Amino acid sequence: MNDTSPEIESRFIEMMMRKSGEERLRMGFEMFNMARTQVIASIRIQKPDADLAEISKELFIRFYGQDFSHDESRKILAHI
């Protein structure tokens, strides 16, 4: 779904391209950190007694679970 008008999308791209590579990279890191913070909050709501290892496993599943086969995911989770 794209509900952004082509004019606004073009203006947004122009604004982003005026930023340095470092600024765009920093923005990406900030967005990832915000998403991670929100996912951790969600995990803690669903599993209030989760320890750090369990939270780390849930983070892996939510962020990267679709990127690996079941066997690969199982092996990775065993090492977290």
HTML snippet that shows the backbone in 3Dmol.js (N, CA, C, O; Angstrom):
<script src="https://3Dmol.org/build/3Dmol-min.js"></script>
<div id="view" style="width:600px;height:400px;position:relative"></div>
<script>
const pdb = `
ATOM      1  N   MET A   1       0.849  -1.172   0.000  1.00  0.00           N
ATOM      2  CA  MET A   1       0.000   0.000   0.000  1.00  0.00           C
ATOM      3  C   MET A   1       0.893   1.232   0.000  1.00  0.00           C
ATOM      4  O   MET A   1       1.859   1.305   0.760  1.00  0.00           O
ATOM      5  N   ASN A   2       0.577   2.178  -0.832  1.00  0.00           N
ATOM      6  CA  ASN A   2       1.321   3.431  -0.877  1.00  0.00           C
ATOM      7  C   ASN A   2       0.313   4.562  -0.971  1.00  0.00           C
ATOM      8  O   ASN A   2      -0.310   4.771  -2.012  1.00  0.00           O
ATOM      9  N   ASP A   3       0.161   5.284   0.121  1.00  0.00           N
ATOM     10  CA  ASP A   3      -0.802   6.384   0.124  1.00  0.00           C
ATOM     11  C   ASP A   3      -0.115   7.742   0.060  1.00  0.00           C
ATOM     12  O   ASP A   3      -0.730   8.770   0.340  1.00  0.00           O
ATOM     13  N   THR A   4       1.159   7.740  -0.309  1.00  0.00           N
ATOM     14  CA  THR A   4       1.923   8.982  -0.419  1.00  0.00           C
ATOM     15  C   THR A   4       1.871   9.481  -1.851  1.00  0.00           C
ATOM     16  O   THR A   4       2.107   8.722  -2.791  1.00  0.00           O
ATOM     17  N   SER A   5       1.565  10.748  -2.012  1.00  0.00           N
ATOM     18  CA  SER A   5       1.501  11.301  -3.366  1.00  0.00           C
ATOM     19  C   SER A   5       2.905  11.328  -3.968  1.00  0.00           C
ATOM     20  O   SER A   5       3.884  11.474  -3.236  1.00  0.00           O
ATOM     21  N   PRO A   6       3.016  11.190  -5.278  1.00  0.00           N
ATOM     22  CA  PRO A   6       4.330  11.221  -5.927  1.00  0.00           C
ATOM     23  C   PRO A   6       5.105  12.508  -5.622  1.00  0.00           C
ATOM     24  O   PRO A   6       6.327  12.473  -5.483  1.00  0.00           O
ATOM     25  N   GLU A   7       4.405  13.639  -5.519  1.00  0.00           N
ATOM     26  CA  GLU A   7       5.077  14.911  -5.228  1.00  0.00           C
ATOM     27  C   GLU A   7       5.732  14.874  -3.841  1.00  0.00           C
ATOM     28  O   GLU A   7       6.887  15.268  -3.681  1.00  0.00           O
ATOM     29  N   ILE A   8       4.989  14.403  -2.855  1.00  0.00           N
ATOM     30  CA  ILE A   8       5.521  14.334  -1.485  1.00  0.00           C
ATOM     31  C   ILE A   8       6.648  13.319  -1.413  1.00  0.00           C
ATOM     32  O   ILE A   8       7.661  13.565  -0.759  1.00  0.00           O
ATOM     33  N   GLU A   9       6.488  12.193  -2.071  1.00  0.00           N
ATOM     34  CA  GLU A   9       7.540  11.180  -2.063  1.00  0.00           C
ATOM     35  C   GLU A   9       8.820  11.738  -2.689  1.00  0.00           C
ATOM     36  O   GLU A   9       9.916  11.491  -2.187  1.00  0.00           O
ATOM     37  N   SER A  10       8.682  12.479  -3.768  1.00  0.00           N
ATOM     38  CA  SER A  10       9.831  13.091  -4.425  1.00  0.00           C
ATOM     39  C   SER A  10      10.519  14.095  -3.505  1.00  0.00           C
ATOM     40  O   SER A  10      11.747  14.130  -3.425  1.00  0.00           O
ATOM     41  N   ARG A  11       9.725  14.911  -2.809  1.00  0.00           N
ATOM     42  CA  ARG A  11      10.291  15.889  -1.880  1.00  0.00           C
ATOM     43  C   ARG A  11      11.026  15.190  -0.737  1.00  0.00           C
ATOM     44  O   ARG A  11      12.090  15.635  -0.308  1.00  0.00           O
ATOM     45  N   PHE A  12      10.449  14.098  -0.255  1.00  0.00           N
ATOM     46  CA  PHE A  12      11.080  13.350   0.832  1.00  0.00           C
ATOM     47  C   PHE A  12      12.430  12.792   0.370  1.00  0.00           C
ATOM     48  O   PHE A  12      13.425  12.900   1.085  1.00  0.00           O
ATOM     49  N   ILE A  13      12.461  12.206  -0.808  1.00  0.00           N
ATOM     50  CA  ILE A  13      13.714  11.643  -1.334  1.00  0.00           C
ATOM     51  C   ILE A  13      14.760  12.740  -1.490  1.00  0.00           C
ATOM     52  O   ILE A  13      15.925  12.539  -1.149  1.00  0.00           O
ATOM     53  N   GLU A  14      14.357  13.885  -1.995  1.00  0.00           N
ATOM     54  CA  GLU A  14      15.285  15.013  -2.128  1.00  0.00           C
ATOM     55  C   GLU A  14      15.846  15.422  -0.767  1.00  0.00           C
ATOM     56  O   GLU A  14      17.047  15.658  -0.633  1.00  0.00           O
ATOM     57  N   MET A  15      14.979  15.505   0.236  1.00  0.00           N
ATOM     58  CA  MET A  15      15.424  15.874   1.589  1.00  0.00           C
ATOM     59  C   MET A  15      16.430  14.854   2.127  1.00  0.00           C
ATOM     60  O   MET A  15      17.444  15.219   2.721  1.00  0.00           O
ATOM     61  N   MET A  16      16.135  13.579   1.910  1.00  0.00           N
ATOM     62  CA  MET A  16      17.023  12.533   2.410  1.00  0.00           C
ATOM     63  C   MET A  16      18.367  12.562   1.696  1.00  0.00           C
ATOM     64  O   MET A  16      19.404  12.332   2.318  1.00  0.00           O
ATOM     65  N   MET A  17      18.359  12.840   0.405  1.00  0.00           N
ATOM     66  CA  MET A  17      19.595  12.844  -0.357  1.00  0.00           C
ATOM     67  C   MET A  17      20.469  14.053  -0.021  1.00  0.00           C
ATOM     68  O   MET A  17      21.667  14.047  -0.304  1.00  0.00           O
ATOM     69  N   ARG A  18      19.879  15.085   0.579  1.00  0.00           N
ATOM     70  CA  ARG A  18      20.674  16.229   1.018  1.00  0.00           C
ATOM     71  C   ARG A  18      21.476  15.909   2.278  1.00  0.00           C
ATOM     72  O   ARG A  18      22.437  16.604   2.610  1.00  0.00           O
ATOM     73  N   LYS A  19      21.075  14.865   2.963  1.00  0.00           N
ATOM     74  CA  LYS A  19      21.803  14.466   4.174  1.00  0.00           C
ATOM     75  C   LYS A  19      23.066  13.713   3.764  1.00  0.00           C
ATOM     76  O   LYS A  19      23.124  13.086   2.706  1.00  0.00           O
ATOM     77  N   SER A  20      24.057  13.790   4.616  1.00  0.00           N
ATOM     78  CA  SER A  20      25.294  13.047   4.338  1.00  0.00           C
ATOM     79  C   SER A  20      25.032  11.554   4.548  1.00  0.00           C
ATOM     80  O   SER A  20      24.043  11.161   5.167  1.00  0.00           O
ATOM     81  N   GLY A  21      25.930  10.746   4.025  1.00  0.00           N
ATOM     82  CA  GLY A  21      25.824   9.304   4.242  1.00  0.00           C
ATOM     83  C   GLY A  21      25.845   8.959   5.717  1.00  0.00           C
ATOM     84  O   GLY A  21      25.131   8.063   6.167  1.00  0.00           O
ATOM     85  N   GLU A  22      26.669   9.676   6.467  1.00  0.00           N
ATOM     86  CA  GLU A  22      26.750   9.443   7.906  1.00  0.00           C
ATOM     87  C   GLU A  22      25.415   9.750   8.588  1.00  0.00           C
ATOM     88  O   GLU A  22      24.973   9.001   9.459  1.00  0.00           O
ATOM     89  N   GLU A  23      24.773  10.858   8.189  1.00  0.00           N
ATOM     90  CA  GLU A  23      23.470  11.210   8.783  1.00  0.00           C
ATOM     91  C   GLU A  23      22.419  10.154   8.464  1.00  0.00           C
ATOM     92  O   GLU A  23      21.632   9.773   9.331  1.00  0.00           O
ATOM     93  N   ARG A  24      22.406   9.678   7.212  1.00  0.00           N
ATOM     94  CA  ARG A  24      21.420   8.650   6.835  1.00  0.00           C
ATOM     95  C   ARG A  24      21.683   7.347   7.573  1.00  0.00           C
ATOM     96  O   ARG A  24      20.748   6.672   8.005  1.00  0.00           O
ATOM     97  N   LEU A  25      22.957   6.994   7.719  1.00  0.00           N
ATOM     98  CA  LEU A  25      23.304   5.777   8.451  1.00  0.00           C
ATOM     99  C   LEU A  25      22.886   5.902   9.910  1.00  0.00           C
ATOM    100  O   LEU A  25      22.322   4.969  10.482  1.00  0.00           O
ATOM    101  N   ARG A  26      23.163   7.058  10.511  1.00  0.00           N
ATOM    102  CA  ARG A  26      22.775   7.293  11.900  1.00  0.00           C
ATOM    103  C   ARG A  26      21.261   7.185  12.058  1.00  0.00           C
ATOM    104  O   ARG A  26      20.779   6.606  13.032  1.00  0.00           O
ATOM    105  N   MET A  27      20.511   7.737  11.111  1.00  0.00           N
ATOM    106  CA  MET A  27      19.045   7.638  11.168  1.00  0.00           C
ATOM    107  C   MET A  27      18.605   6.176  11.122  1.00  0.00           C
ATOM    108  O   MET A  27      17.690   5.775  11.840  1.00  0.00           O
ATOM    109  N   GLY A  28      19.258   5.387  10.277  1.00  0.00           N
ATOM    110  CA  GLY A  28      18.931   3.961  10.194  1.00  0.00           C
ATOM    111  C   GLY A  28      19.180   3.249  11.504  1.00  0.00           C
ATOM    112  O   GLY A  28      18.358   2.446  11.946  1.00  0.00           O
ATOM    113  N   PHE A  29      20.319   3.541  12.134  1.00  0.00           N
ATOM    114  CA  PHE A  29      20.619   2.933  13.435  1.00  0.00           C
ATOM    115  C   PHE A  29      19.594   3.345  14.485  1.00  0.00           C
ATOM    116  O   PHE A  29      19.155   2.524  15.290  1.00  0.00           O
ATOM    117  N   GLU A  30      19.217   4.616  14.471  1.00  0.00           N
ATOM    118  CA  GLU A  30      18.233   5.098  15.442  1.00  0.00           C
ATOM    119  C   GLU A  30      16.884   4.418  15.240  1.00  0.00           C
ATOM    120  O   GLU A  30      16.208   4.074  16.210  1.00  0.00           O
ATOM    121  N   MET A  31      16.491   4.223  13.978  1.00  0.00           N
ATOM    122  CA  MET A  31      15.216   3.546  13.709  1.00  0.00           C
ATOM    123  C   MET A  31      15.273   2.090  14.162  1.00  0.00           C
ATOM    124  O   MET A  31      14.310   1.577  14.733  1.00  0.00           O
ATOM    125  N   PHE A  32      16.415   1.417  13.904  1.00  0.00           N
ATOM    126  CA  PHE A  32      16.558   0.036  14.345  1.00  0.00           C
ATOM    127  C   PHE A  32      16.497  -0.043  15.863  1.00  0.00           C
ATOM    128  O   PHE A  32      15.823  -0.914  16.413  1.00  0.00           O
ATOM    129  N   ASN A  33      17.195   0.860  16.543  1.00  0.00           N
ATOM    130  CA  ASN A  33      17.186   0.845  18.012  1.00  0.00           C
ATOM    131  C   ASN A  33      15.791   1.089  18.564  1.00  0.00           C
ATOM    132  O   ASN A  33      15.406   0.477  19.560  1.00  0.00           O
ATOM    133  N   MET A  34      15.032   1.972  17.932  1.00  0.00           N
ATOM    134  CA  MET A  34      13.657   2.213  18.377  1.00  0.00           C
ATOM    135  C   MET A  34      12.801   0.962  18.178  1.00  0.00           C
ATOM    136  O   MET A  34      12.026   0.585  19.058  1.00  0.00           O
ATOM    137  N   ALA A  35      12.946   0.327  17.028  1.00  0.00           N
ATOM    138  CA  ALA A  35      12.183  -0.905  16.775  1.00  0.00           C
ATOM    139  C   ALA A  35      12.554  -1.974  17.790  1.00  0.00           C
ATOM    140  O   ALA A  35      11.681  -2.672  18.307  1.00  0.00           O
ATOM    141  N   ARG A  36      13.845  -2.106  18.077  1.00  0.00           N
ATOM    142  CA  ARG A  36      14.314  -3.100  19.049  1.00  0.00           C
ATOM    143  C   ARG A  36      13.728  -2.812  20.431  1.00  0.00           C
ATOM    144  O   ARG A  36      13.288  -3.729  21.124  1.00  0.00           O
ATOM    145  N   THR A  37      13.723  -1.553  20.828  1.00  0.00           N
ATOM    146  CA  THR A  37      13.164  -1.158  22.117  1.00  0.00           C
ATOM    147  C   THR A  37      11.684  -1.520  22.202  1.00  0.00           C
ATOM    148  O   THR A  37      11.211  -2.007  23.229  1.00  0.00           O
ATOM    149  N   GLN A  38      10.963  -1.278  21.118  1.00  0.00           N
ATOM    150  CA  GLN A  38       9.525  -1.590  21.097  1.00  0.00           C
ATOM    151  C   GLN A  38       9.286  -3.096  21.143  1.00  0.00           C
ATOM    152  O   GLN A  38       8.357  -3.555  21.809  1.00  0.00           O
ATOM    153  N   VAL A  39      10.109  -3.861  20.447  1.00  0.00           N
ATOM    154  CA  VAL A  39       9.950  -5.319  20.464  1.00  0.00           C
ATOM    155  C   VAL A  39      10.259  -5.866  21.857  1.00  0.00           C
ATOM    156  O   VAL A  39       9.545  -6.740  22.351  1.00  0.00           O
ATOM    157  N   ILE A  40      11.304  -5.365  22.486  1.00  0.00           N
ATOM    158  CA  ILE A  40      11.631  -5.814  23.845  1.00  0.00           C
ATOM    159  C   ILE A  40      10.480  -5.502  24.794  1.00  0.00           C
ATOM    160  O   ILE A  40      10.131  -6.329  25.637  1.00  0.00           O
ATOM    161  N   ALA A  41       9.890  -4.316  24.665  1.00  0.00           N
ATOM    162  CA  ALA A  41       8.748  -3.959  25.522  1.00  0.00           C
ATOM    163  C   ALA A  41       7.598  -4.931  25.290  1.00  0.00           C
ATOM    164  O   ALA A  41       6.940  -5.353  26.241  1.00  0.00           O
ATOM    165  N   SER A  42       7.356  -5.285  24.044  1.00  0.00           N
ATOM    166  CA  SER A  42       6.282  -6.234  23.720  1.00  0.00           C
ATOM    167  C   SER A  42       6.567  -7.606  24.331  1.00  0.00           C
ATOM    168  O   SER A  42       5.665  -8.244  24.876  1.00  0.00           O
ATOM    169  N   ILE A  43       7.803  -8.054  24.242  1.00  0.00           N
ATOM    170  CA  ILE A  43       8.180  -9.352  24.815  1.00  0.00           C
ATOM    171  C   ILE A  43       7.964  -9.335  26.324  1.00  0.00           C
ATOM    172  O   ILE A  43       7.436 -10.289  26.896  1.00  0.00           O
ATOM    173  N   ARG A  44       8.376  -8.242  26.963  1.00  0.00           N
ATOM    174  CA  ARG A  44       8.224  -8.159  28.425  1.00  0.00           C
ATOM    175  C   ARG A  44       6.763  -8.127  28.853  1.00  0.00           C
ATOM    176  O   ARG A  44       6.424  -8.603  29.936  1.00  0.00           O
ATOM    177  N   ILE A  45       5.896  -7.570  28.013  1.00  0.00           N
ATOM    178  CA  ILE A  45       4.462  -7.589  28.321  1.00  0.00           C
ATOM    179  C   ILE A  45       3.932  -9.013  28.212  1.00  0.00           C
ATOM    180  O   ILE A  45       3.170  -9.475  29.061  1.00  0.00           O
ATOM    181  N   GLN A  46       4.348  -9.701  27.148  1.00  0.00           N
ATOM    182  CA  GLN A  46       3.866 -11.064  26.927  1.00  0.00           C
ATOM    183  C   GLN A  46       4.503 -12.079  27.862  1.00  0.00           C
ATOM    184  O   GLN A  46       3.872 -13.065  28.243  1.00  0.00           O
ATOM    185  N   LYS A  47       5.758 -11.836  28.232  1.00  0.00           N
ATOM    186  CA  LYS A  47       6.502 -12.774  29.086  1.00  0.00           C
ATOM    187  C   LYS A  47       7.210 -11.991  30.186  1.00  0.00           C
ATOM    188  O   LYS A  47       8.423 -11.796  30.113  1.00  0.00           O
ATOM    189  N   PRO A  48       6.484 -11.542  31.195  1.00  0.00           N
ATOM    190  CA  PRO A  48       7.082 -10.680  32.216  1.00  0.00           C
ATOM    191  C   PRO A  48       8.243 -11.313  32.986  1.00  0.00           C
ATOM    192  O   PRO A  48       9.076 -10.597  33.543  1.00  0.00           O
ATOM    193  N   ASP A  49       8.305 -12.626  33.024  1.00  0.00           N
ATOM    194  CA  ASP A  49       9.368 -13.302  33.768  1.00  0.00           C
ATOM    195  C   ASP A  49      10.546 -13.705  32.885  1.00  0.00           C
ATOM    196  O   ASP A  49      11.449 -14.404  33.345  1.00  0.00           O
ATOM    197  N   ALA A  50      10.549 -13.274  31.620  1.00  0.00           N
ATOM    198  CA  ALA A  50      11.610 -13.667  30.693  1.00  0.00           C
ATOM    199  C   ALA A  50      12.952 -13.109  31.151  1.00  0.00           C
ATOM    200  O   ALA A  50      13.069 -11.950  31.550  1.00  0.00           O
ATOM    201  N   ASP A  51      13.966 -13.981  31.079  1.00  0.00           N
ATOM    202  CA  ASP A  51      15.311 -13.518  31.391  1.00  0.00           C
ATOM    203  C   ASP A  51      15.970 -12.996  30.114  1.00  0.00           C
ATOM    204  O   ASP A  51      15.374 -13.032  29.038  1.00  0.00           O
ATOM    205  N   LEU A  52      17.206 -12.513  30.247  1.00  0.00           N
ATOM    206  CA  LEU A  52      17.897 -11.904  29.118  1.00  0.00           C
ATOM    207  C   LEU A  52      18.055 -12.887  27.950  1.00  0.00           C
ATOM    208  O   LEU A  52      17.910 -12.496  26.792  1.00  0.00           O
ATOM    209  N   ALA A  53      18.350 -14.153  28.245  1.00  0.00           N
ATOM    210  CA  ALA A  53      18.514 -15.152  27.192  1.00  0.00           C
ATOM    211  C   ALA A  53      17.208 -15.357  26.423  1.00  0.00           C
ATOM    212  O   ALA A  53      17.213 -15.445  25.196  1.00  0.00           O
ATOM    213  N   GLU A  54      16.102 -15.431  27.142  1.00  0.00           N
ATOM    214  CA  GLU A  54      14.812 -15.632  26.485  1.00  0.00           C
ATOM    215  C   GLU A  54      14.436 -14.408  25.650  1.00  0.00           C
ATOM    216  O   GLU A  54      13.895 -14.544  24.552  1.00  0.00           O
ATOM    217  N   ILE A  55      14.720 -13.229  26.164  1.00  0.00           N
ATOM    218  CA  ILE A  55      14.440 -12.011  25.399  1.00  0.00           C
ATOM    219  C   ILE A  55      15.295 -11.990  24.137  1.00  0.00           C
ATOM    220  O   ILE A  55      14.812 -11.620  23.067  1.00  0.00           O
ATOM    221  N   SER A  56      16.553 -12.381  24.254  1.00  0.00           N
ATOM    222  CA  SER A  56      17.441 -12.425  23.090  1.00  0.00           C
ATOM    223  C   SER A  56      16.931 -13.407  22.042  1.00  0.00           C
ATOM    224  O   SER A  56      16.978 -13.120  20.846  1.00  0.00           O
ATOM    225  N   LYS A  57      16.445 -14.560  22.484  1.00  0.00           N
ATOM    226  CA  LYS A  57      15.895 -15.550  21.550  1.00  0.00           C
ATOM    227  C   LYS A  57      14.652 -15.016  20.855  1.00  0.00           C
ATOM    228  O   LYS A  57      14.495 -15.189  19.646  1.00  0.00           O
ATOM    229  N   GLU A  58      13.773 -14.373  21.602  1.00  0.00           N
ATOM    230  CA  GLU A  58      12.567 -13.795  21.013  1.00  0.00           C
ATOM    231  C   GLU A  58      12.916 -12.701  20.010  1.00  0.00           C
ATOM    232  O   GLU A  58      12.297 -12.596  18.951  1.00  0.00           O
ATOM    233  N   LEU A  59      13.913 -11.887  20.352  1.00  0.00           N
ATOM    234  CA  LEU A  59      14.361 -10.846  19.412  1.00  0.00           C
ATOM    235  C   LEU A  59      14.832 -11.480  18.107  1.00  0.00           C
ATOM    236  O   LEU A  59      14.472 -11.033  17.018  1.00  0.00           O
ATOM    237  N   PHE A  60      15.640 -12.527  18.235  1.00  0.00           N
ATOM    238  CA  PHE A  60      16.118 -13.218  17.033  1.00  0.00           C
ATOM    239  C   PHE A  60      14.947 -13.724  16.200  1.00  0.00           C
ATOM    240  O   PHE A  60      14.911 -13.518  14.987  1.00  0.00           O
ATOM    241  N   ILE A  61      14.002 -14.378  16.840  1.00  0.00           N
ATOM    242  CA  ILE A  61      12.856 -14.939  16.117  1.00  0.00           C
ATOM    243  C   ILE A  61      12.072 -13.836  15.403  1.00  0.00           C
ATOM    244  O   ILE A  61      11.708 -13.984  14.236  1.00  0.00           O
ATOM    245  N   ARG A  62      11.814 -12.738  16.103  1.00  0.00           N
ATOM    246  CA  ARG A  62      11.003 -11.668  15.520  1.00  0.00           C
ATOM    247  C   ARG A  62      11.720 -10.910  14.417  1.00  0.00           C
ATOM    248  O   ARG A  62      11.096 -10.516  13.432  1.00  0.00           O
ATOM    249  N   PHE A  63      13.020 -10.700  14.567  1.00  0.00           N
ATOM    250  CA  PHE A  63      13.749  -9.941  13.553  1.00  0.00           C
ATOM    251  C   PHE A  63      14.251 -10.806  12.408  1.00  0.00           C
ATOM    252  O   PHE A  63      14.248 -10.365  11.258  1.00  0.00           O
ATOM    253  N   TYR A  64      14.680 -12.021  12.697  1.00  0.00           N
ATOM    254  CA  TYR A  64      15.358 -12.832  11.685  1.00  0.00           C
ATOM    255  C   TYR A  64      14.752 -14.213  11.472  1.00  0.00           C
ATOM    256  O   TYR A  64      15.283 -15.004  10.692  1.00  0.00           O
ATOM    257  N   GLY A  65      13.653 -14.515  12.148  1.00  0.00           N
ATOM    258  CA  GLY A  65      13.069 -15.846  12.077  1.00  0.00           C
ATOM    259  C   GLY A  65      12.725 -16.316  10.682  1.00  0.00           C
ATOM    260  O   GLY A  65      12.800 -17.513  10.403  1.00  0.00           O
ATOM    261  N   GLN A  66      12.351 -15.411   9.800  1.00  0.00           N
ATOM    262  CA  GLN A  66      11.976 -15.783   8.435  1.00  0.00           C
ATOM    263  C   GLN A  66      13.187 -15.899   7.508  1.00  0.00           C
ATOM    264  O   GLN A  66      13.055 -16.332   6.363  1.00  0.00           O
ATOM    265  N   ASP A  67      14.358 -15.516   7.998  1.00  0.00           N
ATOM    266  CA  ASP A  67      15.550 -15.493   7.149  1.00  0.00           C
ATOM    267  C   ASP A  67      16.313 -16.816   7.149  1.00  0.00           C
ATOM    268  O   ASP A  67      17.226 -17.008   6.346  1.00  0.00           O
ATOM    269  N   PHE A  68      15.940 -17.727   8.048  1.00  0.00           N
ATOM    270  CA  PHE A  68      16.660 -18.985   8.180  1.00  0.00           C
ATOM    271  C   PHE A  68      15.688 -20.152   8.137  1.00  0.00           C
ATOM    272  O   PHE A  68      14.505 -20.013   8.446  1.00  0.00           O
ATOM    273  N   SER A  69      16.215 -21.304   7.747  1.00  0.00           N
ATOM    274  CA  SER A  69      15.400 -22.520   7.779  1.00  0.00           C
ATOM    275  C   SER A  69      15.134 -22.882   9.237  1.00  0.00           C
ATOM    276  O   SER A  69      15.761 -22.345  10.150  1.00  0.00           O
ATOM    277  N   HIS A  70      14.193 -23.800   9.435  1.00  0.00           N
ATOM    278  CA  HIS A  70      13.872 -24.239  10.796  1.00  0.00           C
ATOM    279  C   HIS A  70      15.112 -24.803  11.486  1.00  0.00           C
ATOM    280  O   HIS A  70      15.378 -24.489  12.646  1.00  0.00           O
ATOM    281  N   ASP A  71      15.871 -25.637  10.771  1.00  0.00           N
ATOM    282  CA  ASP A  71      17.074 -26.239  11.366  1.00  0.00           C
ATOM    283  C   ASP A  71      18.127 -25.189  11.693  1.00  0.00           C
ATOM    284  O   ASP A  71      18.755 -25.252  12.750  1.00  0.00           O
ATOM    285  N   GLU A  72      18.328 -24.222  10.796  1.00  0.00           N
ATOM    286  CA  GLU A  72      19.298 -23.160  11.051  1.00  0.00           C
ATOM    287  C   GLU A  72      18.877 -22.331  12.267  1.00  0.00           C
ATOM    288  O   GLU A  72      19.699 -22.012  13.126  1.00  0.00           O
ATOM    289  N   SER A  73      17.598 -21.990  12.329  1.00  0.00           N
ATOM    290  CA  SER A  73      17.098 -21.207  13.465  1.00  0.00           C
ATOM    291  C   SER A  73      17.288 -21.963  14.771  1.00  0.00           C
ATOM    292  O   SER A  73      17.697 -21.383  15.777  1.00  0.00           O
ATOM    293  N   ARG A  74      16.994 -23.242  14.754  1.00  0.00           N
ATOM    294  CA  ARG A  74      17.153 -24.071  15.958  1.00  0.00           C
ATOM    295  C   ARG A  74      18.605 -24.064  16.431  1.00  0.00           C
ATOM    296  O   ARG A  74      18.867 -23.963  17.629  1.00  0.00           O
ATOM    297  N   LYS A  75      19.542 -24.170  15.501  1.00  0.00           N
ATOM    298  CA  LYS A  75      20.968 -24.158  15.865  1.00  0.00           C
ATOM    299  C   LYS A  75      21.384 -22.800  16.427  1.00  0.00           C
ATOM    300  O   LYS A  75      22.115 -22.726  17.415  1.00  0.00           O
ATOM    301  N   ILE A  76      20.918 -21.740  15.798  1.00  0.00           N
ATOM    302  CA  ILE A  76      21.261 -20.399  16.272  1.00  0.00           C
ATOM    303  C   ILE A  76      20.699 -20.171  17.669  1.00  0.00           C
ATOM    304  O   ILE A  76      21.394 -19.679  18.558  1.00  0.00           O
ATOM    305  N   LEU A  77      19.417 -20.539  17.852  1.00  0.00           N
ATOM    306  CA  LEU A  77      18.776 -20.356  19.154  1.00  0.00           C
ATOM    307  C   LEU A  77      19.477 -21.149  20.257  1.00  0.00           C
ATOM    308  O   LEU A  77      19.510 -20.720  21.411  1.00  0.00           O
ATOM    309  N   ALA A  78      20.032 -22.298  19.904  1.00  0.00           N
ATOM    310  CA  ALA A  78      20.750 -23.117  20.887  1.00  0.00           C
ATOM    311  C   ALA A  78      22.000 -22.416  21.394  1.00  0.00           C
ATOM    312  O   ALA A  78      22.478 -22.711  22.489  1.00  0.00           O
ATOM    313  N   HIS A  79      22.533 -21.486  20.604  1.00  0.00           N
ATOM    314  CA  HIS A  79      23.765 -20.774  20.995  1.00  0.00           C
ATOM    315  C   HIS A  79      23.509 -19.417  21.646  1.00  0.00           C
ATOM    316  O   HIS A  79      24.440 -18.744  22.088  1.00  0.00           O
ATOM    317  N   ILE A  80      22.242 -19.025  21.699  1.00  0.00           N
ATOM    318  CA  ILE A  80      21.928 -17.731  22.317  1.00  0.00           C
ATOM    319  C   ILE A  80      21.741 -17.932  23.805  1.00  0.00           C
ATOM    320  O   ILE A  80      21.469 -16.974  24.528  1.00  0.00           O
TER     321      ILE A  80
END
`;
const viewer = $3Dmol.createViewer("view");
viewer.addModel(pdb, "pdb");
viewer.setStyle({}, {cartoon: {color: "spectrum"}});
viewer.zoomTo();
viewer.render();
</script>
